[in-house]
Amino acid sequence: LTLLPEDAPGKCMDGTPAGYFLEPATSNGDSGKWVIFLEGGGECAKKEDCDTKITTTLGSSKYFPSDAAPYQFASSDQDENPAMHTWNRVLVKYCSQDLWSGTVDQPSDASYGYHFAGHLILSSVVEHLNLSSAEQVVLSGASAGGIGSWINVGWLQRKLPQAKVVVAPIAGFYSFAYPYTGPGAQPGGLADFREEAWPGHVQLWGSYLEPKCAEALGDRSYACMLSNYSRPFLDVPAFVVEAQTDKVQLQAHDSIPAPKWNTEEEDYVKNWGANMTRSIKAQLREGDGRFSPACYIHTDFSKAGPFLSGMTYGQAFAKWLSGEAVQLDDDCGILCGQCSSVLV
């Protein structure tokens, strides 16, 4: 574990220094190649929710482990991460609860007395790593870290003009929530992601927004927090790893109970999955890649599955990064993908 210097901008919620784990490149030819992986772990927008975070790793580095193995796109396992297992791999710990967007470095009553500084933490980590000679940088992350990789990748590209920067979020493709309100609806526990809630989140966290997006969307600049609205304004190649029926989006933000579902719930999930597929296809550019199975999972992508065209997400990404076209989606309906036996 490397903790950032005390005077570095960007602290955990409770003011303790943020930190990261670095595994240096294991192959000489890869010394200029970096993957920065942003950890996930929800978000908080209400004081009572935020208060519960500061006694955990999600709000304080006091609880960080001294050692942790980077995983998924930052893994050293060749089967898990064929493209980048020999690169410099960085896992940045998530302790800001602001989807990696925040710039609040002076706590006040307006911020419940907390720092919300995810954007500043990433900025300080990038400074600390000294990436001036980086040739290739993949910004990735899972869940909140996936959302955060979209929020920050335009900034990162401008910061490192000499490098080829790409974004590869896992379970980070989000739109505004339109929760299920029919019989059996169960409010899910994570922050309110309906459109009307976002201006408050952005204000609370002091969120960094992609400037081109914010300028174009004007009064709706808060929409730049989510990739369904920000993608057109980001000039970086993207590879999206996203379940067609994202379990956390459906249960924690859209009030769908855990299966088995009644007819109304199943209809909602079918429509939701169709909308997700449509949004990803609409927003991704020519040359972008995707891996979108018909599975009911959130971040559970691994070498054990799901599979599309016989490939895992890691194998599909490796193929895409090498220059091949990779746009993989299931088209069988819902929950019918080749999801690994453990993750159904």
Number of C-alpha atoms within 10 A of each C-alpha: 15 15 15 19 13 12 8 16 20 29 32 28 31 21 23 18 22 33 24 24 19 21 17 15 19 14 11 9 10 18 17 17 22 25 26 25 30 28 25 26 18 19 21 23 21 14 12 10 14 19 16 12 19 22 13 13 18 24 28 23 24 15 12 20 9 8 11 12 12 21 19 23 31 29 23 22 16 14 15 22 23 19 20 26 24 24 25 23 27 25 25 24 27 31 35 38 27 30 30 32 29 26 23 27 22 14 15 11 7 10 21 15 15 25 28 34 32 34 28 23 31 27 18 20 24 16 13 13 10 10 19 14 12 19 17 19 23 26 26 30 31 27 25 25 28 31 26 30 31 30 26 23 23 22 17 19 20 11 15 18 12 14 21 15 24 24 26 27 28 29 29 29 24 21 19 19 17 15 22 22 15 13 11 14 15 18 17 18 13 17 17 22 19 14 14 12 15 20 15 12 22 21 14 20 28 21 25 23 24 21 15 15 21 19 13 12 15 10 10 14 21 25 22 26 28 19 25 19 19 22 23 15 16 21 13 17 18 27 24 24 27 32 30 32 26 24 20 20 24 24 21 20 23 28 23 27 19 12 10 8 14 13 10 14 22 15 12 20 22 17 14 20 22 16 15 22 21 12 17 20 16 12 15 19 15 10 15 21 25 24 25 26 30 25 26 22 22 22 20 22 24 19 20 16 20 27 23 20 10 10 16 21 30 24 19 26 26 17 17 20 20 9 10 13 15 18 17 18 19 21 14 10 13 20 20 14 22 17 21 16 9 9 15 14
